[in-house]
Amino acid sequence: MSVAVVFDSAGTLLHTYRVAKEVRTGVLLPGIETVSLTFSSPERVLVVIHVHSREVIAAPPDQLLSQYLVDHQVGFGVSCTRKVLAADEIAAALYHSPYATVGDLQDCIRNVWHVCKREAMVAMNSGVIVNMALPGIEFTVTTGGRPFEGAREAIGELHRMGIPTYIASGDRVTKLEKMADYLGIPRDRVFGVATPTVKAQIVADLQEEYDRVVMVGDGINDLCAMKKADIAILTEEQSGERHPELYQAADHVVQNVREVVAIVKRLKS
């Protein structure tokens, strides 16, 4: 029987620290769960922007973030949203927002770097939460992550068993590729800026190729993919509250990513 394992990244393979800044009040929200923050309103869209943190830090802090994105032709991807929206609607709200400055995003980047800079392996990812009711940027967001202890070993053991592994995540592709290189996952098995419905479609596509597809996730944006998968594994390795629906969808709940190996072994036997 052929088996493939699909991992979310943040909170599943990576221990993640996130910070958001509410741009209209100037309040910094360290340690926030950005997916939950996004899902708390149907008008919010979590957007990943395709720009390196160093480039943002070097920009004038008082410049409108929307103008910076336009001037530098920075693209974006939708990480998650509760309702279906056209890309041009989101682009209009993002690229014409009067609310956020480059400095708002710089504050998030500096906060994450201060917390994560001592880690041997850090991948940083920045974005915004657009509120379509404003319309415009409501929060700037930065995430820093390092692999959980034992994650690379777990991936290696799965590969030695002949089990291909994939990453399906809402994070920026270049960040994911850096982590995939470290973990030993081929880059052509990395799917970035994946919304919940895209994650589910990735699982569905793999089900055409493999007898069983396992989905490993930790957040509400993994729910659709977990429901679609043949086996759903919910990991609690990253601390924080989880939506009750995740437990209902899960066939297994684990405390450590290494436990996935034993579950797959039983599935193969």
C-alpha positions, -999 to +999 in steps of 0.1 A: +000+000+000+014+034-010+013+062+016+021+099+014+023+124+043+014+160+040+026+184+067+015+219+075+046+240+084+040+266+112+031+248+144+035+214+128+071+211+116+081+245+129+079+260+164+065+294+155+065+328+170+041+355+156+035+391+162+009+414+147+005+452+150-030+468+148-020+497+127-048+522+136-041+519+173-004+512+172-008+482+196+017+454+191+003+419+197+032+395+205+026+358+204-007+362+185-023+333+166-027+351+132-050+325+117-074+327+146-072+365+144-081+364+107-109+339+112-125+360+139-140+382+112-154+372+078-140+405+064-103+396+072-078+381+048-044+370+058-020+380+030+016+369+026+037+395+008+067+383-013+094+405+001+125+398+022+126+412+057+160+430+051+145+449+022+116+462+044+140+472+072+160+493+047+129+512+035+117+546+049+095+539+079+070+567+072+062+556+037+027+540+032+032+503+031+008+501+001+029+526-018+061+506-010+044+474-023+034+492-055+067+510-061+087+477-057+061+456-075+058+433-045+034+404-052+012+387-026-006+355-019-037+347+002-029+325+031-064+322+046-098+338+046-133+328+056-151+337+024-143+335-013-129+368-027-116+377-061-079+384-062-084+418-077-107+428-048-079+419-023-053+436-045-073+468-045-076+468-007-039+460-003-023+483-028-046+513-020-046+510+018-042+544+036-037+528+070-003+511+074+032+524+071+064+505+064+073+513+100+044+492+112+058+462+095+093+470+106+081+469+142+068+434+137+101+422+120+122+437+148+101+421+175+103+386+159+140+390+153+146+400+189+128+368+201+142+344+175+177+357+167+195+331+190+180+302+171+204+283+148+178+280+120+152+308+116+129+315+087+110+348+088+078+356+069+059+389+067+024+398+056-007+418+065-043+412+075-065+431+051-100+440+063-123+442+033-148+463+053-124+492+057-111+485+031-074+483+038-046+469+059-058+464+095-027+445+109+009+440+099+022+405+106+056+388+109+063+352+118+096+335+128+100+297+129+125+270+137+121+233+132+108+213+162+134+191+178+133+157+160+114+170+129+144+164+106+149+129+120+112+121+116+112+132+080+144+112+074+128+081+089+097+084+068+119+087+037+138+056+047+105+038+049+098+049+013+071+074+024+072+106+004+066+138+024+050+171+013+045+205+028+013+224+022+013+258+040+000+293+038+036+306+042+057+322+016+074+296-008+109+309-004+107+305+034+093+270+030+120+260+006+147+270+031+130+248+057+125+220+033+162+220+024+170+217+061+145+190+067+153+170+036+120+175+017+124+180-021+114+215-032+090+201-058+070+187-029+066+221-013+033+240-018+033+275-004+007+303+000-019+276+002-054+286+015-075+260+034-093+249+002-060+247-017-046+224+010-076+202+007-072+201-031-035+191-027-046+162-005-072+152-031-047+154-060-023+131-040-051+107-034-051+100-071-015+089-068-014+072-034-036+046-017-036+066+016-028+103+022-020+115+057-025+151+067-007+165+097-018+199+109-024+220+140-047+249+131-081+258+118-067+265+084-057+228+082-093+216+089-105+212+053-073+192+044-077+170+075-113+162+066-103+153+031-073+131+041-076+094+046-059+098+080-058+131+099-033+138+126-036+168+149-004+179+166-004+198+199+034+204+200+029+241+196+011+254+227-022+273+223-059+266+221-073+247+192-108+247+177-130+218+188-136+209+151-100+199+148-103+172+174-135+160+158-117+157+124-085+141+138-080+103+138-049+108+160-037+135+184+001+137+190+023+157+212+055+154+191+060+153+153+081+121+158+049+102+167+038+105+131+064+079+122+048+052+144+013+060+131+025+056+095+043+024+103+011+009+116-008+021+086+018+004+063+018-029+083 
